[in-house]
């Protein structure tokens, strides 16, 4: 496996077109990881308190429509 330093150095050597492709790929990769983490947290109940708080504020009229 490559070290972070080696990856950084390799990225610095990319031509502009390849850097654009890498950025797009990495954004999708990172989004997938984030979505997976949110799903795990939701399924485990870690977000239940936040959801309950948001719903309570909504029902109390403390929210504004966006």
C-alpha positions in Angstrom: 0.0 0.0 0.0 1.2 3.5 -0.8 1.9 6.0 1.9 0.1 9.3 2.0 3.3 11.1 1.2 3.7 8.9 -2.0 0.1 9.6 -3.0 0.6 13.3 -2.5 3.7 13.3 -4.6 2.0 11.3 -7.3 -0.9 13.7 -7.4 1.5 16.6 -7.7 2.9 15.0 -10.9 -0.5 14.7 -12.6 -1.3 16.7 -15.8 -4.2 19.1 -15.4 -6.6 16.9 -17.3 -5.8 13.9 -15.1 -6.0 16.1 -12.0 -9.5 17.1 -13.0 -10.5 13.4 -13.5 -8.9 12.6 -10.2 -10.8 15.3 -8.4 -14.1 14.1 -9.9 -13.3 10.5 -8.9 -12.3 11.4 -5.4 -15.4 13.6 -4.8 -17.6 10.6 -5.8 -15.5 8.3 -3.6 -15.7 10.6 -0.6 -19.4 11.1 -1.1 -19.9 7.3 -1.1 -18.0 7.0 2.1 -20.0 9.8 3.7 -23.3 8.3 2.6 -22.3 4.9 4.0 -21.3 6.5 7.4 -24.6 8.4 7.6 -26.5 5.2 6.8 -24.6 3.2 9.4 -25.2 6.0 12.0 -28.9 6.1 11.1 -29.4 2.4 11.3 -27.5 2.2 14.7 -29.7 4.9 16.2 -26.9 7.5 16.6 -29.1 10.1 14.8 -32.3 9.4 16.7 -31.8 12.2 19.3 -31.0 14.7 16.6 -34.1 13.7 14.6 -36.3 13.9 17.8 -34.9 17.4 18.6 -35.6 18.6 15.0 -39.1 17.2 15.1 -39.8 18.8 18.5 -38.7 22.2 17.2 -40.8 21.8 14.1 -43.9 20.9 16.1 -43.2 23.8 18.5 -43.2 26.2 15.5 -39.5 27.1 15.9 -38.6 26.4 12.3 -38.8 28.4 9.1 -39.5 27.1 5.7 -36.6 27.2 3.2 
